[in-house]
Amino acid sequence: MVAAERAGMSQVELDAADCVIDLDADQASCPACMGTIPKGSVMCPECGLRIG
């Protein structure tokens, strides 16, 4: 993410943007809502964040 895209983002948003999700793990945590994302999902089932 370039500096211009990061301008105006809160620390929480910056932390989420820097998060890496292992899509091969049995489950992962959503960087937006911290919900559980099952393996093979392309969206968080709790908040709808697109991850894949």
N, C-alpha and C positions, 0 to 999 in steps of 0.2 A: 504494500500500500504506500503510495507516494505521500509526501508531506502535505500537499494541497488537499488530498482526500481526508487526512487525519485532522486538519484544522477544525476546531470547534467541537471535536468529539470529547466526551467525558472520559475520565479514567476508566470507568467500567466498560465503556464502548471500546476504548483502546485495548484493554486487556482481552476482551472478547475477540477483537479483530486479530490479535496476535496468537490466539489459541489454535492449536493443532489437534485435529480429531483423527484418531486411528480408525478408519472405516473398516478395517479387518478385525477389530476387537469384537468380542461377543456383545459388549455394550459399551457405550461412551456417555459422557455427560455433555449436555448442550451448553455452549458458552453463553447463550442468551438467557436461559431460564434455569439452567442446572438440572433439567429433567433428564431422564434416561432415554437414550437413543439406542434401539435394538440394532443388531448387525443387519446390514443390507438396506437400512433405511436411507432415503434421500432427503427426508424432512424430519424435524423433531415432531413427535406425535403430540407434544404438549403445547408448543408455541408456534409451530409451523415454520421455524427457521430452516431454510434450504441449506443442506450441508453437502450434497453430492451432485 
